[in-house]
Amino acid sequence: MDGIHAHDIGTILDQDGVAIRTGHHCTMPAMERLGVPATARASLALYNTRDEIDVLVGALGKVREILG
């Protein structure tokens, strides 16, 4: 989400009960080279349900409404 800081994304998703990873993810040199201050990453696995993914997508829509 261009123009929205990863930590802001994480905070808004957290309010909807969605946990994601935000920050440097141990790749600070690469991020500095690319000019990226931080990233937000959702980790999905086989055990995630369709409902959980729907909540994630809805929460991302909320981020766009508030900050986009």
C-alpha positions as CSV (number, residue, x, y, z in Angstrom):
1,M,0.0,0.0,0.0
2,D,2.0,2.9,-1.3
3,G,2.2,5.9,1.0
4,I,1.0,4.0,4.1
5,H,3.6,3.0,6.7
6,A,3.8,-0.6,7.6
7,H,3.4,0.0,11.3
8,D,0.1,1.9,10.6
9,I,-1.2,-1.0,8.6
10,G,-0.3,-3.4,11.5
11,T,-2.0,-1.2,14.1
12,I,-5.2,-1.0,12.1
13,L,-5.3,-4.7,11.4
14,D,-4.6,-5.5,15.0
15,Q,-7.7,-3.6,16.0
16,D,-9.7,-6.1,13.9
17,G,-7.8,-9.1,15.5
18,V,-5.5,-9.7,12.5
19,A,-1.8,-10.2,13.3
20,I,0.8,-9.5,10.7
21,R,4.5,-8.9,10.7
22,T,5.8,-5.4,10.2
23,G,9.3,-3.9,10.2
24,H,12.6,-4.8,8.6
25,H,12.3,-8.6,8.7
26,C,16.1,-8.9,9.1
27,T,16.6,-7.4,5.6
28,M,17.7,-3.9,6.6
29,P,20.5,-3.5,4.0
30,A,18.2,-4.6,1.1
31,M,15.4,-2.3,2.4
32,E,17.8,0.7,2.6
33,R,19.0,0.0,-0.9
34,L,15.4,-0.1,-2.2
35,G,14.5,3.0,-0.2
36,V,11.8,1.1,1.7
37,P,11.3,2.1,5.4
38,A,9.4,-1.0,6.5
39,T,7.2,-3.7,5.1
40,A,4.0,-5.4,6.2
41,R,3.6,-9.1,5.7
42,A,0.8,-11.5,6.3
43,S,1.8,-15.2,6.8
44,L,-0.7,-17.7,5.5
45,A,-0.6,-21.4,5.8
46,L,-2.7,-24.5,5.1
47,Y,-4.5,-24.2,8.4
48,N,-5.9,-20.7,7.7
49,T,-9.6,-20.7,6.9
50,R,-11.4,-18.8,4.2
51,D,-13.1,-16.8,6.9
52,E,-9.7,-15.7,8.3
53,I,-8.6,-14.6,4.9
54,D,-11.9,-12.7,4.4
55,V,-11.2,-10.8,7.7
56,L,-7.7,-10.0,6.5
57,V,-9.0,-8.6,3.2
58,G,-11.7,-6.6,5.0
59,A,-9.2,-5.2,7.5
60,L,-7.0,-4.1,4.5
61,G,-10.0,-2.4,3.0
62,K,-10.4,-0.5,6.3
63,V,-6.7,0.6,6.1
64,R,-7.4,2.1,2.6
65,E,-10.5,3.8,3.9
66,I,-8.7,5.4,6.9
67,L,-5.3,6.1,5.4
68,G,-5.5,5.7,1.6
